[in-house]
Amino acid sequence: MARKDDPRITDLARYRRAREQARRQPPPKPTPPQAAGSQSFLGGRRNAGLILAIVVLVLLALYVGPMLF
């Protein structure tokens, strides 16, 4: 016979109680949308400025490089 604390055995009454408690809880409140001016121009990425600077330098090198040689 299996022991009561064996996790492989399903306790239907405990499952039903947990399901009822979850049903009684109010749904989570949605987060309010952020104002248009509160977001950064480059978004929320931490390294976005560095990546943009590297892209600008590469494009500048591709444009000016052939003029020098």
C-alpha positions as a printed Julia matrix, in Angstrom:
69×3 Matrix{Float64}:
   0.0    0.0     0.0
   1.27   3.52   -0.83
   2.08   6.05    1.86
   0.04   9.25    2.19
   2.98  11.6     1.58
   3.85   9.97   -1.75
   3.72  12.83   -4.36
   2.81  10.4    -7.13
  -0.6    9.81   -5.62
  -3.2   12.41   -6.57
  -5.36  13.83   -3.83
  -8.54  14.84   -5.6
  -9.97  16.71   -2.63
  -6.82  18.83   -2.29
  -6.91  19.53   -6.03
 -10.54  20.65   -5.84
  -9.83  22.93   -2.85
  -6.89  24.55   -4.65
  -8.99  25.02   -7.77
 -11.8   26.66   -5.78
  -9.36  29.0    -4.01
  -7.85  30.02   -7.34
 -11.34  30.67   -8.7
 -12.28  32.87   -5.71
  -9.21  35.1    -6.02
  -9.81  38.24   -8.07
  -8.0   38.4   -11.41
  -4.69  40.29  -11.33
  -4.97  43.98  -12.06
  -3.53  44.96  -15.44
  -0.58  47.32  -15.38
  -1.44  50.82  -16.59
  -0.01  51.75  -19.98
   2.99  54.01  -19.83
   2.74  57.55  -21.07
   4.2   58.18  -24.53
   6.87  60.54  -23.21
   8.08  58.32  -20.4
   9.77  55.77  -22.66
  13.3   56.16  -23.9
  13.9   56.94  -27.58
  15.93  53.76  -28.01
  13.6   51.58  -25.98
  14.35  49.6   -22.86
  17.52  47.89  -23.99
  20.52  48.75  -21.89
  23.11  48.59  -24.7
  21.0   50.19  -27.43
  23.07  53.4   -27.47
  26.32  51.48  -27.86
  24.92  49.36  -30.68
  23.59  52.46  -32.45
  26.98  54.17  -32.13
  28.76  51.14  -33.59
  26.33  51.0   -36.53
  26.84  54.7   -37.22
  30.64  54.32  -37.12
  30.54  51.34  -39.5
  28.3   53.2   -41.94
  30.54  56.25  -41.72
  33.62  54.1   -42.38
  31.94  52.5   -45.4
  31.04  55.94  -46.78
  34.27  57.82  -46.05
  36.71  54.9   -46.42
  36.57  54.63  -50.21
  37.06  58.41  -50.56
  40.37  58.24  -48.69
  41.91  55.44  -50.77
